[in-house]
Amino acid sequence: MRGAPTDAEKKLWSLLRRGQLDGYHFRRQVPIAGYIVDFCCLSAGLGVEADGGQHTHNEARQYDEKRSAVLSEKGIRIIRFSDYEILKHPDAVQATIYRELTVGPLPNPPPEYRARG
């Protein structure tokens, strides 16, 4: 747990706090299964992570994958955004989070990109 949030975390919190997303309540720095989730809506089982540049390194990606798997076993689905995305495209980040809360993850690939038969 860090004492001071990054600029991206401050921005993300401004998008999530006070039930702004259809009343969904998020908490910051939530301890779950030995990990700290940046932002979490426990009622929806959704965790949101703000990832700085260190998360692009191979070791960090592997750690994040393992961490996400453990959290998934505890009922928390994790979505991640780079600090750049949060700071430069906050409306798109907020829309994505809202979609995840209300619709859930899109199939991979989304239906509109599947080959038509």
C-alpha positions as CSV (number, residue, x, y, z in Angstrom):
1,M,0.0,0.0,0.0
2,R,1.3,3.4,-1.0
3,G,0.7,6.6,1.0
4,A,0.4,8.9,-2.0
5,P,-1.7,8.1,-5.1
6,T,-0.3,8.7,-8.5
7,D,-1.9,11.3,-10.8
8,A,-3.5,8.5,-12.8
9,E,-4.9,7.0,-9.6
10,K,-6.3,10.4,-8.5
11,K,-8.0,10.8,-11.9
12,L,-9.4,7.3,-11.8
13,W,-10.7,7.8,-8.3
14,S,-12.4,11.0,-9.5
15,L,-14.3,8.9,-12.1
16,L,-15.3,6.1,-9.6
17,R,-16.0,7.8,-6.3
18,R,-19.4,8.6,-4.8
19,G,-21.4,6.1,-6.9
20,Q,-21.0,8.0,-10.1
21,L,-21.3,4.9,-12.2
22,D,-25.0,4.1,-11.7
23,G,-24.6,3.8,-8.0
24,Y,-21.9,1.2,-8.0
25,H,-19.7,1.8,-4.9
26,F,-15.9,1.5,-5.3
27,R,-13.3,1.4,-2.5
28,R,-9.6,2.3,-2.9
29,Q,-6.7,0.1,-1.9
30,V,-8.7,-3.0,-1.0
31,P,-6.8,-6.0,0.5
32,I,-7.9,-9.3,-1.1
33,A,-6.1,-12.6,-0.9
34,G,-2.8,-11.1,0.1
35,Y,-2.9,-8.4,-2.7
36,I,-4.0,-4.8,-2.7
37,V,-6.5,-4.0,-5.5
38,D,-6.3,-0.3,-6.6
39,F,-10.1,0.1,-6.8
40,C,-12.8,-2.5,-6.2
41,C,-16.5,-2.7,-6.4
42,L,-17.1,-5.7,-4.2
43,S,-20.8,-6.0,-5.0
44,A,-20.0,-6.4,-8.7
45,G,-16.8,-8.4,-8.2
46,L,-14.8,-5.9,-10.3
47,G,-11.4,-4.6,-9.6
48,V,-9.8,-1.8,-11.5
49,E,-6.0,-1.4,-11.7
50,A,-4.0,1.7,-12.8
51,D,-0.8,0.4,-14.3
52,G,2.3,2.5,-14.6
53,G,5.1,1.8,-17.0
54,Q,6.7,-0.9,-14.8
55,H,3.7,-3.2,-15.7
56,T,5.0,-3.5,-19.3
57,H,8.0,-5.5,-18.3
58,N,7.7,-9.3,-18.8
59,E,8.2,-10.2,-15.1
60,A,5.6,-7.7,-14.1
61,R,3.1,-9.0,-16.7
62,Q,3.6,-12.5,-15.4
63,Y,3.1,-11.4,-11.8
64,D,-0.1,-9.5,-12.8
65,E,-1.4,-12.5,-14.6
66,K,-0.9,-14.7,-11.5
67,R,-2.4,-12.1,-9.3
68,S,-5.4,-11.7,-11.5
69,A,-5.9,-15.5,-11.5
70,V,-5.8,-15.6,-7.7
71,L,-8.2,-12.7,-7.4
72,S,-10.5,-14.4,-10.0
73,E,-10.7,-17.4,-7.7
74,K,-11.9,-15.1,-5.0
75,G,-14.6,-13.7,-7.3
76,I,-12.9,-10.5,-8.4
77,R,-12.4,-9.9,-12.1
78,I,-9.6,-7.4,-12.8
79,I,-9.5,-4.9,-15.6
80,R,-6.4,-2.8,-16.2
81,F,-5.7,0.6,-17.7
82,S,-2.4,2.2,-18.3
83,D,-1.7,5.5,-16.6
84,Y,-1.6,7.0,-20.1
85,E,-5.2,5.8,-20.9
86,I,-6.5,7.1,-17.7
87,L,-5.0,10.6,-18.0
88,K,-5.5,11.0,-21.8
89,H,-8.9,9.2,-22.3
90,P,-10.8,9.3,-19.0
91,D,-14.2,9.3,-20.7
92,A,-13.3,6.1,-22.6
93,V,-11.9,4.5,-19.4
94,Q,-15.1,5.4,-17.5
95,A,-17.3,4.0,-20.3
96,T,-15.3,0.8,-20.3
97,I,-15.7,0.4,-16.5
98,Y,-19.4,1.1,-16.7
99,R,-19.8,-1.5,-19.5
100,E,-17.9,-4.1,-17.4
101,L,-20.2,-3.4,-14.4
102,T,-23.4,-3.6,-16.4
103,V,-22.8,-6.0,-19.3
104,G,-19.7,-7.8,-18.3
105,P,-16.7,-8.6,-20.5
106,L,-17.1,-8.8,-24.3
107,P,-16.4,-12.2,-25.9
108,N,-12.9,-12.4,-27.4
109,P,-13.2,-11.5,-30.2
110,P,-16.4,-9.4,-30.0
111,P,-19.3,-10.8,-32.0
112,E,-19.1,-8.1,-34.6
113,Y,-15.5,-9.2,-35.6
114,R,-16.3,-12.9,-35.9
115,A,-16.4,-14.4,-39.4
116,R,-19.8,-14.7,-40.8
117,G,-20.7,-18.2,-42.0
